[in-house]
Amino acid sequence: MERDSEPLLSNRNPKGGLKTLPFILANEAFERVASFGLSPNMIFYLKTRYNMETTTATNLILVWNAATNMLPVAGAMVADSYVGRYPMIGFGSIASLLGMILLWLTTLFPEETKPTTYKFMEKPNSNLLIGLVQVAVASYKNRQLNISSQAADDVTYHRRKDSNLLMPSNKLRFLNKASSKIRGKPSYLNTKLRMGIGLILSTASMATWAIVESIRRDRAIKQGFYNDPTGIVDMSFVWLLPHNIMTGLSEAFFSVAQNEFFYCEFPKSMSSIATSIGLVGVSLSNLVASVILSTVDCVSSIGGKESWVSDNLNKGHYDYYFWFLAGLSAVNILYYLFCSKFYGPLKSEANDLFNLDSSDNGDE
């Protein structure tokens, strides 16, 4: 029996287009300025106002980043199941502004910070969480079902009524013609390749950061600042540009491609979750980074030695720490290649291969 696959919350009054692009760009620009401008300054704020050590302050910020990157996933589930995307975007924007204001007030009036909450109530068409549970149960019950590669009366493939039925053929499964024929189609970097490039650039930026820090530390010691971490080293800011440029490029390649990957591979009824699922990885990575930092601080200071991540930058060895992170990033690239290989083709690639196979059969 065929069923239409409708979005959980249909948009009967579609809006958007190029007219909304300036608002999206402005919103993203202000959000990035706020978030990226806040994180590095929070280190100095926590150290000077709350007398925290560098490791403690960094761990606090990492846990904070983990929480703020995980909460949008919960918001995406609520958006897809209950309130819709537009109200949730409005709520998120207001909550972000209030958070910044409350943080600012802690520097002025710590005793007068009170949380403000907002509620949106709208009757949902269906519950996404219940649907996910139903899919998991149905998948388990049908785990022994043998799916034929050809059309059969006893096999029904879920599809929209107005869509063409694409049967998985042996040629499509084994991708025989994936690398042998290109038929006048424009070349482009697919999402998996762009994510890989982003990871490589991220690893290179961390290695560059380690090299620059090693040079900075040597110059600081030669200029007599070994016991003075606040001393100004005679070194141009241009040394920071390669790291920041590669970090920006890695963000542009990986983050955009990752969002595109999740949005295209997930069902349309889970579009809000798809656009925020990447934040789960960011959240977990912040927690792992906190564990790594604490471990490095503990292990490197065994025997009374100065920690790699000491409060005194010139006594510590942040260059060793950055090299360690670069090594972990290189291992992550290998892990990504493994996952990418076994994931198989993307939906767009599978459709292109099917169209190529159909055109070949038509030529024959």
N, C-alpha and C positions, 0 to 999 in steps of 0.2 A: 504494500500500500504506500503510495507516494504522499509526501507532505511538503508543504512549503516551508522553507527555512526563513522565518521572519525575524527581524531584530527584536530583542526583548522590549525596547522602547523605541517605537518608530518615530521618525521626525517628519511630521506632516507639513511643516512649514520650513523647508530647507533654507538655510542662510549660509553665508560665507562667500567664497570666491576671492578674487583679487582685491576687492574693496576692503576686506578685513585683514589683508596681509600687513599693512603698516601697523595695525594695532597688535598683531601677533609679534612682529619684530620688536616693537617698542616694549611690550610686556616681557619678552624673553631677555632683551637687553637690560632692563632695569632689574629683573630677577637675578641675572648673572652678576651684575655689578654688586648687588646686595650680598649674594651668597659668597662669591669669590673675594669680595672686599672684607667680609665679616670674618671668615675663617682664619686668615693669617693674623689679623689684629686681635682675635680672641686669645691667642697665645700670650701676647703682651698684657692684655687686660687681666687674664687669670693670674699671671705671674706677679704683676705689680699690685693689683687690687686684693687678691686673695692669697698672695705669697705662695703660690704653687710651684713645684719643680717642673722643669720642662717636660719630663716624661709623664707626670701626672696630668698636667694641663693638656698635653697632646692626646692622651688616652681619653680624657673627658670629652674632647672635641670629636674624636673618632666615634665614641659611643653616641654622642649627640647626632653626628652625621648619619650613623646607622639607623637611629630612630626616625629621623626626618625623612630618610629615603625609603623606609619601610611603610610608613603611614599612608603615602599616596596609593599603595596597592589596595589597602582597605578602602580608601576613598573611591578607587576605580570600581571595586566590587559593588559598593553602594550606588555609584553612578549607573552602572549597567543594570542593576537589579531594581532600583527604587526611584531615585530622583532625576536621573538623566545627566548628560554631560554638562550642559550649560549652567544649571544651578550649582553643580559641584565645582566648576571652574570659578564661579563667583564666590562660593564659600571658601575655596582654597586661596584665592587672591586676598580676600578680607582677612583670613586667618594668618596669612604670611605677613601682611601689613601690621596686624595687631601684635604678632610675635616680635617684629622688629621694634615696635614702639615700646612694648613691655621690657625688652632687653635694654633699650636706651634708658628707660625709667629706672632700671636697677642701678644706674650710675648716679642718679639724682635723688630719687625717692624710693629706696628699697622696700619700705614698709607699705607702700600704697599701690602695689601691683596686684590686681585682681583679674582673674581670667574672665573672658567674655565668650559666650557660646551662642550659636545660631542653629536653628532647626529648619529643615525643609521636609515637608510631608507631601507625598504624591503616591497615588495608588499604582503599584507596578503591574505590568502585564503578566509577569511570571518571575519566579525566583531563580537567579542564576546558580546559587549554591545548591539548591535542590536538583537542578539540572545536571550539575557536575557529579553529584552523588549517583544520580540515575545512570549517567553514562558509565561511571566506574563499575556499577553493579552489572549493567548489561554487558560490558566488555568482559567481565569475569565469567559470566554465564556462557558467553559465546566464544570463549577462548579456544575451544577445540573445533570451531567451525572452519571448514576448508573452503576458502574463497577461490572460485574458479577464475582463470584469466580470460575466459570468453563469456559471452552472454549466455545465460541459462534461465530457465523458467523458475528454478528454485532459489535464485539469488537476486536480491533487490538492492540496488545501490541508491543511497540517499542523494537526492538532487532536487533543484527547483524545477517547477513544471515548465518554465520557459527556457531551461538550459539544455545543452546537448549532453548526452550520456557518453562519458569517456571511459571505455573499458580498458583496464590495465593489460597490455599485451606483453608477450615475452620480449619483444624488441624494446619496449619501453622499460621493462624491469631491468634488463641487463645493460641498457644504455649503449647498445652496439654502435650507434651512429653519432654519439655525442661529440666525438673529437674528429670526425672525418669529413663532415659536410657543413658548410656555411652558405646560406642561400640569400645573399644580398641583404642580410639583417644588420642593423647598426651595431657596432661593437660598444660595449659598456662594461663597467666593473660591477659585478653582481654584489649582493650584500655580504656574502661570506668572504669574498676576496677583500672588500673594503674593511671588514672587521679585522681580517688578518693583517692588513697594512697598518691599521690603527694600533694593533698590539705590537707590531715591530717598531713603529715610531715611539710608542710608549717605553719600550725597553731601551731604545737608543737614547731617549731623553734622560732616562734614569742613569745610564752609563755616562752620558755627558755631564750630568749633575755631579756624579762622583769624581770625575776628572777635575771639574772646576773647583769643587770643594777641596780636593787635595792641593791644588795650586794655591787656593786662598789660605789654607792652613799653613803651608810652608812660608808664604809671604808674611803672614801674621807673626809667626815665630821669629823670622829674621828681622822683623821691624820692632821686636821687643814686646809683643802683646801676649806672650804665653800665659801670663797670669791676669791678663786684662781682657775679658771677653767683649767689653764694650768699646775697645779701641777701634778706631777707623783705619782699615787697611787701605793702602795706596793701590787701588785696583779698580779698573773701569767697570761700569755697569754693563758694558757690551758683552762681558763674559757670561752674563745671564741670558742673553738673547737666544743662543742655540737651544738651550733647555726649554725655554718658554715657547719658542716657535714650534719645536717638535711636540711639546705637550699640547699646544693648540691644534696642531694638525692631527695628532692622534685622537683628540676629542672629536674633531670634525669627521674623521673617517669612521671611528668605531661607534660613537654614540648615535650618530644619525643612521648608520647602517643597521645597528642593533634595533633601534626603534622601528625601522622599516621592515626588518626581518620578522619581529614579533607581530607587527600589524598585519603583514601579508600572510603569515602562516597561521595565525589564530582565526577562529570564526569571527564573522563580522559582529555577531551579538556580544562578543567579548572585546570590542575594540578599545574600550577604556582600560581594561586590564592589560591588553596587549601593549599599549603605549606606556604603561607604568611598570610592567613586569621586570624590565631591565634594572629598575631601582632596587629590586630585591637583591640582585648581584652586588650593586653598589653598597647596600646596607650590610650584607654579609662580609664584603671585603673590608669595610671599616672595622667590623668586629675582629676579623682575622688580623688586620693591621695593628689593632690594639694589643692583641696577644703577642704578635711578633715583636712589637716594640718593647713590651714588658720583658719578654724572654731575652732579647738582645741586651737590654739594660742589666738584667740579672746575671746572665752568663758572662758577658764581657767584663764585669766588675769583680769576678771571682778572684780571690787572693789579694784583695785590696787594690787592684788595679783601677785606673780611671775608666769609667764606662765609655763605650763608643758614643753614647748619646748623653754625655755629661752636660750639665748646665753651662760649663765653660766650653764654648765651641772649639777653642784652640787647644785645650787639653784633651778633649775627646777625639774620636775618629769618626765623624759623620761620613767621611768618604768611604770607610769600610762598610758602614751601614748601607749607604746608597749602592755600593757594589753588590752587597748581599741581596738587596731588593731587585737589582737588575738581573741577578742570577735567577731569582724566583720568577721574574717576568719572562725570562727565556724558557724556563720550564713550562710556564703557562702557555706559551706559543705552541710548544709541542703537544700539550694537552688539547688545545684548540684544534690543531690539525687532526688529531685523532677523532675528536667529536665531529668535526666537519665532514670527515671521510665517511663515518658510519651513519651520519644523519641522512645522507643521500641528497638527491636533487631538490631544489626549491620548487615551489608550486609553479612559478613562472618558467623555470627551466623544464619542468615536466610537461607543461603545456606546449612549449616550443618543440620539444622532442616529439610529442604526439602529432603536432601539426606537420612536422618534417616527415614523420613516418607515414602520415596519411597522404601527403603530397607524393611521396615515393611510390605508394601503392597506386595512386591515380595515374602516375606517369607510366607505370607498368601496364 
